Amino acid sequence: MEAGFPIASQGDKESVKSIANAGLTSEVCGLARVLTKDIDACIEAGVDMVHAFVSTSDIQREHTIRKSREEVQQMATQAVGYVKDHGLRCMFSAMDATRTDLDYLIAIYRAAEEAGCDIINVPDTVGVMSPSGMYNMISDLRQQISIPIDTHCHNDFGLAVANSLMAIEAGANQAQVTINGLGERAGNADLAETVMSLKSIYGASLNINTEYIVETARMVERYTTVPITAHRPVVGENAFAHESGIHTHGVLENSNTFEPGIMTPEMVGHTRRIVLGKHAGKHAVRRSLEAAKLNPNDEQLNHIIEKVKTIADKGKRLTDADLYAIACAVMHKPMGKPAIDLKELSVMTGNVTTPTAVVKALVNDEEKILSNIGIGPVDAALKAVTGIIGEHATISIHDFRIEAVTGGSDAVAEVIVGVQDENGRIVSARSASADIVYASVEALVTAINMLLQK
């Protein structure tokens, strides 16, 4: 686990030190240039391994560190020796390896191995290697190097995972990956994609708890504020979502018809979803309505589907609450009695005031009042609403987004909120208002009522 770059800042050094002292079973590694002061910073941080690197390609060597090939090789071997003299394991990287002359690359890696290096790292620093090129390079290095080979692939052309897999096919022992593919520029090889490819496609035996992949990805998303795109493989919202009528019909009969099969949502902690839109078919709509205890006849179902497609053709995202309302109107069926009947919402906020919300509502005909604080008025209000449900259900907010906003200071915001219960069921609802706090609360209340009716 490469925890950071201790020499970069005092904060980074303290972070690495905290991770190294956290009692993890993982081997903790610190990054360092081939400089004594960098390695000392890693040693002071208490890491188990030092990952030392130096530029080896002509373009980087001549324009950044301004050293000859001979000087770079000497710096590399001295750094490896210094790490080993301090009783730590060492990984050595020839930075920009994929643009380095192969003969020189082999020479510097062999010199590092002779100096006592434990692992060599082959980085595609600017992400320009093709999968076949990566395979050939690792194959050549494997014949010359006896210690483990590691790879570090960047995603500038979207090939980081493919290159990592090809490197492993060619004999590499490990691949550096990051959660959600985070990294410089377009990022690095993604953990979820690499792990699940190795496990599901290659049949590799891994000691990774894959059922926590989605949960971990979302945790990192929250901490970094870098959003996971809906269509991101494995962890994205749409990774196991189906809209097309042909697809949903097949998935409802047998999920392997239009999913990999060798990778299921349960394997990674995800949930399969049927999405309603202009491609929706009868089977998907009927199944969704049955979940809400609505059983339209064939004529009513056709009318409901027609209305669904009309809304979707306008570019609108159809929520579960939208479908329920359409079906009730078509079937002339009264809407179910809501579990939460919002009576009053008050919010207080300001630059020197902790955002606070007070909610009064009838919860199963019992009046309840609850206040809560948050990082903003919307957060405080949503926390108050989820809290007021109390012992009736365990509900968390799965999704929150603003879909459309009109112009001007009196703009109307359209808010979509998705909620999830302890069984993994997800329901979404929308609301629109010039008051974004009220729109958020109204959408949340509608979604909760839908979820409790299912």
C-alpha positions, -999 to 999 in steps of 0.1 A, spaced: 0 0 0 18 31 -13 6 56 13 21 88 0 52 110 -7 66 119 27 91 146 15 63 164 -4 50 182 27 48 179 65 11 169 61 19 141 37 46 129 60 23 128 90 -4 110 69 20 83 58 33 80 94 -3 76 107 -10 49 81 23 31 89 13 31 126 -23 20 121 -16 -16 127 -26 -28 92 -16 -62 79 -6 -46 46 30 -36 39 31 2 39 53 19 13 65 55 9 75 72 -23 109 88 -28 131 103 -54 166 87 -55 177 113 -30 189 107 5 166 133 20 136 117 4 145 83 16 152 96 51 117 112 51 102 77 43 123 61 71 112 87 96 75 80 86 80 44 97 72 27 64 81 -10 55 92 -3 20 106 26 0 96 31 -36 125 50 -52 122 65 -87 143 84 -112 136 96 -148 153 73 -173 138 84 -207 160 108 -227 133 135 -228 128 135 -191 164 129 -181 177 157 -203 150 183 -196 142 177 -159 171 163 -139 198 170 -165 219 139 -158 237 115 -181 226 79 -183 256 68 -163 249 93 -135 212 82 -134 222 46 -130 247 54 -103 220 74 -84 196 45 -87 220 19 -73 231 42 -45 195 49 -35 187 12 -35 218 5 -14 209 32 11 173 18 16 186 -17 21 213 -5 45 184 8 67 168 -26 67 138 -18 45 124 -34 14 130 -14 -18 110 -10 -50 128 8 -78 110 27 -107 126 38 -140 102 67 -145 89 70 -181 101 34 -187 78 30 -217 97 58 -235 132 46 -223 156 28 -247 150 -9 -239 187 -18 -236 193 10 -212 162 1 -193 173 -35 -189 207 -23 -178 194 0 -150 169 -26 -137 197 -52 -136 219 -28 -117 191 -21 -92 186 -59 -88 223 -64 -81 222 -36 -56 197 -55 -35 164 -42 -49 133 -63 -40 109 -53 -68 112 -33 -100 84 -11 -111 77 -4 -148 57 28 -152 39 40 -183 42 75 -169 25 93 -197 1 66 -207 14 61 -243 19 23 -243 -3 0 -263 -14 -33 -247 6 -53 -272 36 -31 -266 33 -35 -229 31 -73 -233 63 -73 -254 82 -50 -230 74 -70 -199 82 -102 -217 117 -89 -226 122 -76 -190 110 -109 -175 138 -128 -193 164 -105 -179 151 -98 -143 146 -125 -117 130 -103 -89 92 -95 -90 80 -70 -116 54 -44 -108 36 -20 -132 22 15 -129 -1 24 -158 -16 58 -166 -49 62 -183 -43 90 -209 -58 69 -237 -81 48 -215 -57 18 -216 -44 17 -180 -64 -14 -170 -57 -31 -204 -20 -24 -201 -19 -37 -165 -36 -69 -175 -13 -75 -205 17 -69 -183 4 -96 -159 -2 -119 -189 35 -113 -199 48 -122 -165 45 -92 -142 38 -102 -106 17 -72 -95 0 -40 -108 -3 -7 -91 -40 4 -90 -60 32 -74 -95 34 -61 -118 50 -87 -88 53 -110 -76 84 -93 -43 98 -103 -23 124 -123 -41 137 -154 -65 111 -166 -57 88 -136 -43 54 -131 -54 18 -135 -87 14 -116 -87 -11 -87 -123 -23 -93 -118 -29 -130 -84 -46 -126 -94 -68 -97 -127 -80 -112 -110 -86 -146 -84 -108 -129 -109 -126 -107 -138 -130 -132 -121 -132 -166 -87 -147 -158 -99 -168 -128 -71 -155 -106 -71 -162 -69 -70 -129 -50 -72 -121 -13 -94 -90 -19 -129 -87 -3 -146 -78 -36 -180 -74 -19 -167 -41 -4 -156 -26 -37 -186 -4 -43 -188 7 -7 -151 16 -7 -154 34 -40 -183 56 -27 -164 63 5 -134 76 -15 -158 96 -37 -172 113 -6 -137 121 8 -122 133 -24 -154 149 -39 -144 134 -72 -177 120 -85 -180 85 -99 -196 87 -133 -229 68 -137 -215 45 -165 -182 37 -147 -175 0 -149 -182 -21 -118 -190 7 -94 -210 32 -115 -247 37 -108 -256 22 -142 -231 -7 -140 -259 -32 -134 -288 -10 -146 -310 -20 -176 -335 0 -196 -339 -15 -231 -370 -37 -233 -351 -66 -248 -324 -64 -221 -348 -60 -192 -370 -89 -204 -339 -111 -205 -325 -100 -172 -358 -105 -154 -358 -141 -167 -321 -148 -162 -296 -121 -153 -269 -138 -173 -286 -130 -205 -275 -93 -205 -249 -92 -178 -214 -107 -177 -226 -136 -155 -190 -142 -143 -194 -109 -124 -226 -102 -105 -237 -71 -86 -236 -92 -53 -199 -99 -59 -189 -63 -57 -216 -50 -33 -238 -34 -60 -275 -37 -68 -292 -46 -100 -317 -20 -112 -344 -18 -139 -345 18 -153 -376 31 -169 -372 53 -200 -381 55 -236 -366 20 -243 -387 4 -215 -407 -27 -223 -438 -43 -208 -419 -67 -186 -399 -40 -168 -429 -17 -163 -451 -45 -150 -424 -58 -126 -419 -23 -112 -456 -18 -107 -460 -51 -91 -434 -40 -66 -457 -12 -57 -487 -36 -55 -502 -23 -87 -515 -48 -113 -528 -31 -144 -545 -50 -172 -530 -51 -206 -548 -21 -219 -539 0 -189 -503 -12 -191 -500 -1 -227 -513 33 -218 -489 36 -189 -459 27 -211 -471 53 -237 -471 80 -210 -437 68 -197 -421 71 -232 -437 105 -238 -420 118 -206 -387 101 -215 -387 115 -250 -386 150 -235 -353 142 -219 -368 138 -184 -355 111 -160 -384 91 -148 -385 84 -111 -403 56 -92 -427 82 -79 -434 94 -114 -443 59 -125 -465 53 -95 -484 86 -101 -489 77 -138 -502 43 -130 -526 55 -104 -540 81 -128 -544 55 -156 -559 29 -133 -581 55 -116 -567 42 -84 -562 66 -54 -527 72 -43 -517 51 -11 -518 69 22 -484 83 29 -464 71 59 -450 107 63 -473 137 60 -451 168 61 -467 196 81 -440 221 87 -404 229 78 -383 256 93 -346 263 85 -321 286 101 -287 293 85 -261 321 82 -224 328 82 -221 326 120 -250 302 126 -249 264 124 -274 254 98 -304 239 116 -337 225 104 -369 217 123 -394 193 108 -430 186 120 -448 157 104 -474 130 109 -456 97 109 -482 69 106 -507 94 120 -485 103 150 -473 138 152 -435 141 155 -411 170 157 -373 167 151 -345 192 147 -310 185 132 -279 203 121 -259 199 89 -231 214 68 -258 235 51 -296 241 52 -303 213 27 -282 188 46 -298 198 79 -333 194 65 -327 160 49 -311 147 81 -342 159 101 -365 141 77 -346 108 78 -343 111 115 -380 116 121 -388 82 106 -370 68 136 -379 32 145 -402 28 115 -374 21 90 -337 24 84 -333 47 54 -303 64 38 -300 88 10 -285 70 -20 -286 98 -45 -291 136 -46 -289 158 -76 -303 190 -92 -315 181 -127 -325 215 -140 -325 251 -129 -342 281 -146 -324 314 -148 -325 343 -124 -324 348 -86 -360 333 -84 -349 302 -103 -369 270 -100 -347 240 -91 -357 205 -99 -343 180 -73 -342 143 -76 -336 122 -44 -329 85 -42 -333 66 -10 -323 31 1 -335 8 28 -317 -19 48 -326 -45 22 -309 -26 -6 -342 -15 -22 -338 19 -40 -366 44 -48 -363 78 -64 -386 109 -65 -385 144 -77 -397 179 -68 -394 213 -82 -396 247 -63 -379 281 -62 -370 270 -26 -343 244 -30 -345 233 6 -383 226 3 -378 209 -31 -352 186 -15 -374 178 15 -405 172 -6 -386 149 -30 -372 130 0 -405 126 17 -421 113 -16 -393 88 -21 -396 75 15 -433 71 12 -428 52 -20 -402 29 -4 -424 22 26 -453 13 3 -432 -12 -17 
